Amino acid sequence: QVQLEESGGGLVQPGGSLTLSCVVSGSVGDINTMGWYRQRPEQGRELIAEIGRDGSAFYAEILRGRSTISRVNAKKMVYLQLSNLTPEDTDVYLCNADILVQRWKVYWGPGTQVTVSS
């Protein structure tokens, strides 16, 4: 059974930085695009960034310049570095991945809470 699990969330002070990790577990045939989103109470899930198998990255406007996405294919992991965080960045952060098992399907992790507060 394929699962995604995020880690690295927690409490951080305004202006601080954080690195989130996400690992894919289970038997997979291939992993294509991997991405990070945040869950907003009213707006729903917002794309932060996504990265292709070749490392090519796309950043949405919301955290552009304050986020860096990376991945290690051999470890089936994707990372998100966040910097200069503000209280408005407090959210649940989720990763997803386009994974080939018997067919291509997008899988989601349960999310990790990031709280920015002094």
Helices and strands as residue ranges (DSSP letters): E 3-7, E 10-12, E 18-25, E 30-40, E 44-51, E 57-59, G 61-63, E 67-72, G 73-75, E 77-82, G 87-89, E 91-100, E 104-108, E 112-116
